[in-house]
Amino acid sequence: MFEVETMRVLVLGATGYIGSAVAERLAERGHRVVALVRPKPGEARVVPGAAEVRHGDVTDPASLAAGDVDVIVHASAPTGDEAVELAALDALLAGGARLVYTSGIWVLGAGAADEESPVNPIPLVRFRAGAERRVLGAGGVVVRPGIVYGEGGGIPALLAAKAAEQGRGRYVSADGREPTWPTVHVGDLADLFAAVVERGEPGAIYHGVGEEAVPLPAIAKAAAEAAGLGGAEAEAWPVEEAAGDFGPAFAEALALGQSVSAARTRKALDWTPSRPGLVADLAGGSY
Ligand SMILES: NC(=O)c1ccc[n+]([C@@H]2O[C@H](COP(=O)([O-])OP(=O)(O)OC[C@H]3O[C@@H](n4cnc5c(N)ncnc54)[C@H](OP(=O)(O)O)[C@@H]3O)[C@@H](O)[C@H]2O)c1
């Protein structure tokens, strides 16, 4: 067993799905977590795992000064505006801490990819290409999670809610295709972020993917089971129709077929995702 150096880590998005799991895992591993949260009038913001809570907002670079921490984990929701994202990254980098930026697999576009593939972002995440470049150029680290699941949360919870609403499992599909999603359990992803904070290489890209390509029909069928609608096969939901519920850009993202490898990440950081897969978790786990 090697000694882990205790670090002071600022976490943006520490009240969110990914960030809260990361904050708790870092605290469990003995790091001092400083949570950066948006002030909410009349609400004391308590963040599990955080030793300190400080106010800030990604849209206000002056609130992001972080000269007093060793590492920053940026896992807050994106604004979608590249200029705003870059100004926030510059403010975070200015303090000299190592920056761990949460991107995502949608930056890779459709098809098969690994950590060395060129980016080809879909419109929803077009801003990510410039954001990743800025982070990597400054010696920061990029983590690209797959579709995150577990603890009843994330996009799979949305699919279960849609199945309950529509009385059947549906998966968004373009041109009748049956897409596949790269996925990761939120607990496994938290383990990866802890490894990146402790041992990540400057300028590296890490893929947070446990299963490379899970078929959407199987996910939608399991989402229907989670909604108490077991048995029937899931049906394709044409992307043009789903756009009415989700908006065109998010519907396109949900219809994206990808197979994303994390083999280099696993090897580099000795990361072994071990939680049950998405279909098992939806059909009989946390949803
Ligand atoms: N979930 C996935 O499957 C997935 C996959 C790949 C990549 N990602 C990326 O990972 C990141 C986190 O995703 P998530 O699923 O954990 O999102 P989430 O659950 O929606 O959490 C978003 C977090 O961002 C904070 N936030 C929102 N706007 C902010 C602002 N202007 N300034 C500071 N903080 C702000 C929220 O804080 P409040 O409490 O103040 O609202 C919350 O803590 C996002 O960039 C997302 O695109 C997610």
PDBQT file of the ligand as one rigid body, heavy atoms in Angstrom, charges set to zero:
ROOT
HETATM    1  N1  LIG A 301     -24.566  12.738 -16.208  1.00  0.00    +0.000 N 
HETATM    2  C1  LIG A 301     -23.940  12.230 -17.262  1.00  0.00    +0.000 C 
HETATM    3  O1  LIG A 301     -24.308  11.145 -17.780  1.00  0.00    +0.000 OA
HETATM    4  C2  LIG A 301     -22.738  12.946 -17.823  1.00  0.00    +0.000 A 
HETATM    5  C3  LIG A 301     -21.956  12.260 -18.777  1.00  0.00    +0.000 A 
HETATM    6  C4  LIG A 301     -20.832  12.908 -19.303  1.00  0.00    +0.000 A 
HETATM    7  C5  LIG A 301     -20.506  14.199 -18.916  1.00  0.00    +0.000 A 
HETATM    8  N2  LIG A 301     -21.308  14.840 -18.001  1.00  0.00    +0.000 N 
HETATM    9  C6  LIG A 301     -20.920  16.212 -17.633  1.00  0.00    +0.000 C 
HETATM   10  O2  LIG A 301     -20.515  16.217 -16.270  1.00  0.00    +0.000 OA
HETATM   11  C7  LIG A 301     -20.835  17.475 -15.675  1.00  0.00    +0.000 C 
HETATM   12  C8  LIG A 301     -21.700  17.237 -14.443  1.00  0.00    +0.000 C 
HETATM   13  O3  LIG A 301     -22.857  16.516 -14.825  1.00  0.00    +0.000 OA
HETATM   14  P1  LIG A 301     -23.977  16.045 -13.760  1.00  0.00    +0.000 P 
HETATM   15  O4  LIG A 301     -24.761  14.988 -14.443  1.00  0.00    +0.000 OA
HETATM   16  O5  LIG A 301     -23.346  15.766 -12.444  1.00  0.00    +0.000 OA
HETATM   17  O6  LIG A 301     -24.850  17.364 -13.669  1.00  0.00    +0.000 OA
HETATM   18  P2  LIG A 301     -25.919  17.838 -12.548  1.00  0.00    +0.000 P 
HETATM   19  O7  LIG A 301     -26.347  16.709 -11.684  1.00  0.00    +0.000 OA
HETATM   20  O8  LIG A 301     -26.967  18.598 -13.290  1.00  0.00    +0.000 OA
HETATM   21  O9  LIG A 301     -25.089  18.832 -11.628  1.00  0.00    +0.000 OA
HETATM   22  C9  LIG A 301     -24.712  20.058 -12.108  1.00  0.00    +0.000 C 
HETATM   23  C10 LIG A 301     -23.967  20.821 -11.018  1.00  0.00    +0.000 C 
HETATM   24  O10 LIG A 301     -23.527  22.056 -11.593  1.00  0.00    +0.000 OA
HETATM   25  C11 LIG A 301     -23.853  23.112 -10.692  1.00  0.00    +0.000 C 
HETATM   26  N3  LIG A 301     -24.026  24.317 -11.492  1.00  0.00    +0.000 N 
HETATM   27  C12 LIG A 301     -24.952  24.572 -12.431  1.00  0.00    +0.000 A 
HETATM   28  N4  LIG A 301     -24.766  25.789 -12.963  1.00  0.00    +0.000 NA
HETATM   29  C13 LIG A 301     -23.685  26.331 -12.327  1.00  0.00    +0.000 A 
HETATM   30  C14 LIG A 301     -23.018  27.580 -12.416  1.00  0.00    +0.000 A 
HETATM   31  N5  LIG A 301     -23.417  28.523 -13.275  1.00  0.00    +0.000 N 
HETATM   32  N6  LIG A 301     -21.953  27.791 -11.606  1.00  0.00    +0.000 NA
HETATM   33  C15 LIG A 301     -21.532  26.850 -10.731  1.00  0.00    +0.000 A 
HETATM   34  N7  LIG A 301     -22.138  25.646 -10.602  1.00  0.00    +0.000 NA
HETATM   35  C16 LIG A 301     -23.208  25.400 -11.383  1.00  0.00    +0.000 A 
HETATM   36  C17 LIG A 301     -25.128  22.643 -10.009  1.00  0.00    +0.000 C 
HETATM   37  O11 LIG A 301     -25.232  23.339  -8.807  1.00  0.00    +0.000 OA
HETATM   38  P3  LIG A 301     -26.583  23.929  -8.196  1.00  0.00    +0.000 P 
HETATM   39  O12 LIG A 301     -26.852  23.064  -7.003  1.00  0.00    +0.000 OA
HETATM   40  O13 LIG A 301     -26.213  25.311  -7.829  1.00  0.00    +0.000 OA
HETATM   41  O14 LIG A 301     -27.633  23.859  -9.256  1.00  0.00    +0.000 OA
HETATM   42  C18 LIG A 301     -24.799  21.170  -9.793  1.00  0.00    +0.000 C 
HETATM   43  O15 LIG A 301     -23.995  21.004  -8.648  1.00  0.00    +0.000 OA
HETATM   44  C19 LIG A 301     -21.521  18.295 -16.775  1.00  0.00    +0.000 C 
HETATM   45  O16 LIG A 301     -20.560  19.060 -17.444  1.00  0.00    +0.000 OA
HETATM   46  C20 LIG A 301     -22.049  17.219 -17.709  1.00  0.00    +0.000 C 
HETATM   47  O17 LIG A 301     -22.240  17.699 -19.023  1.00  0.00    +0.000 OA
HETATM   48  C21 LIG A 301     -22.400  14.247 -17.449  1.00  0.00    +0.000 A 
ENDROOT
TORSDOF 0
